[in-house]
């Protein structure tokens, strides 16, 4: 005996699941006409919520604001609900809009998994790979490595994101990341390439004006340049015995090259890795007897992407070229 019954499901108007049963088994099949809305419209809605405004969402999606607004209006028509309250200076979700957020986010995560799985199964070399690294590494370390990659696999297109922000690999914001923190998400895999060494540096002019410190205790009276107001930065300096507080940091920057220029122009004492300090022989190391700060360099990708022939090739070449023996 085969039968069926229909059950409405909130919040979609006229959305129904049709359930067929046969004996003790139950099979649920989708009501396809009820899910005929456009994924691009759903994406426009979610991007607007996540980015905080229509203009920011349009920029994130590479669209014009009128195009994005039309997509959201079309979605509202398709669903028969209003998603945003018009007439407010700030973006305000309606109650139905808030109710949609959880299933829409679930759709976005499912779409990301589809993209990751498909990319991971690809056996083609040709295609795009997005790589993110700090701005200093992107400027000074990656170019010769990428030249070798271009010679080895010229059909691979590379997008380089030079940023100190940690990109979300689980959301496919990048395919491969070079970062200074061990990956903690279970779906990510990483390889420790090396431990770089960071030390204190200042310009000779700065030290001539303020005097050269004789001990770590002397550093309490000096101006320092902070890295992006990150509490871990101050903790690392305190961890090697420096008696510093937030009051020592008169300038902050999230950019490695800017940090370098601020130090070079005599605005304070800063932290640079030995490799980048070597690019500026005019800088003077402060208290060379202090312990160095060890900075790990991790190469990270998504587990699903690691099976892609294209991404694996880039990953392996980066690992080969950037790995260095531990300093003696």
C-alpha positions, 0 to 999 in steps of 0.5 A: 500500500502506498499513500501520501500526506502533505504538511506545510512548513513555516516560514515559506509560503506554500512550501510542502514536503510530500512523504511517501510510505511503503510498509515500514519504510518512509522516504521523504521527497522534495516539493521541487516547485517550492524551492525554485528561488535563485541561490544568487538572491539568497547569497545577496540577502546573506551578504547584506546581513553579514557585511552590514550594508547594501553597499558593503555587500555589493562590494564583497560580491563584486556587484553594483548596489542597484543589482544587489537591491534588485536581487533582494527585491526579487527574493522578497517577491519569490518568498512573499515576505519583506526582509528589510525595513525600508526607510531606516538609515541603518539596515534593519531586518524584519521578523521574517528576515531574522527567521530566515537567517539560520536556514540561509546560513545553513545553505551557504555552508552547504554551498561552500562544502559543495565548492570545496568537495568539487575543487578537491576532486578536480584532477585538472592543473589549469585553474585559479588558486587563491593564496593569502600571506602577510604583506611582508611575506607577499612582498619579500618572500613569495615573488621568487617562489611564485616565479618557479611556480609560473615556470612549472605550471603556467596554466595556474592562475594565482590570486595573492591576498596580501593581508595580516587578517586570518582568512577563513579557509573553511568558507573558501576565502582562500585556498592556501594560507601562510600564517603565524598560528597553528590551525585549530579547526579540524577540517584544516590541515597545516604544515609547520614550515619553520620558526622565524626569529624576531628581535627588537630594532630601532633607528640609530637616530632614535637611539641617539636621541633617547639613549641606548638602553643598557638592560631590559628594565630600561625599556620601560621608558621607551616608546614602542610600535605595536602590532595591530593592538593585538594583546598577544604582541604585548604578551610575547614581549612581556614573555621575554622579560620586557617590563612593558605596558600598553602605555609604551605603545604610542603607535600601532599598525597592522602592516609589516612594511609600515612597521618597518618604515615607522622604525626606520623613521625613528618613531619608536622601537619595533619588532621585526623578523631577522630576515626583514630586518636584514633588508634594512641594514641601517637599523640597529638591533636593541639589546642583542642579548635579549631572548628572541621571539620565535614566530612559527610559519604554517602552511594551511589548506582545507582538507577537502582541497588538499586532494585537488591536483592543482592546489596540492601542486601549489601547496607542495611547492610552497612547502618545499621552497619555504621550509628552512632548517631550525636555526642553530 
